[in-house]
Amino acid sequence: MTLALLHTSPVHGPVFDALRDETHPGLELRHIVDESLLDRARAHGPDTVADEVASTLRRAVAEGARAVLCTCSTIGGVAEAVDAGVPVLRVDRPMAAAAVSAGPRVVVLAALESTLGPTAELIEEEAGRAGRPVALVSRLVEGAWARFEAGDTQEYVRRVAAAADEVTDADAIVLAQASMAPARELASTPVPVLSSPRLGLAAGARAVASA
């Protein structure tokens, strides 16, 4: 049974393959990469790529996917809204639920400004579902995305980890983008740092198993 993953960067494929091998051996992953979706969503808003996202997801289902996981936080809400005939998940929803469970003070770190709004909305939605209060602070990690685009992932992750280490007055730190996940291990803050790939893949695996 196949889980299709919609990425907006090719760097995610190996990350999720490694996680699959570690935690869900036997799960077949099919990676779909379209960098233009993020470019256009950043320039004109996520809704402008809704039709193309829907077509991509439905094509993945037609080709055998039993569930779909969108790994891009900027377009996750658009993907999640698609009626594809199978479960369509956004990778950051389980992370948002975990953040809300950790306590009301949540700090969101993002390298892309276009990710801040969707992530904040998601956390507030999860807080509403859980009936929990949330005091949300969103912060952009200045200069980090330029390093990612330049291929300097080591400096990208270092900057994200440094931003996390500046947070001391929170119950949870949310790394808004899947690409930020390695910073979780590098950060030394005592505040719990949450990332999306492991939790998101687990949700995708459960969706495939129950389909």
PyMOL commands that set and color helices and strands:
alter all, ss='L'
color gray80, all
select helices_A, chain A and resi 12-23+35-44+46-62+76-80+93-102+113-130+144-149+153-165+178-180+183-186+197-210
alter helices_A, ss='H'
color red, helices_A
select strands_A, chain A and resi 2-7+28-33+65-70+88-90+105-110+135-140+172-175+193-194
alter strands_A, ss='S'
color yellow, strands_A
deselect
rebuild
show_as cartoon
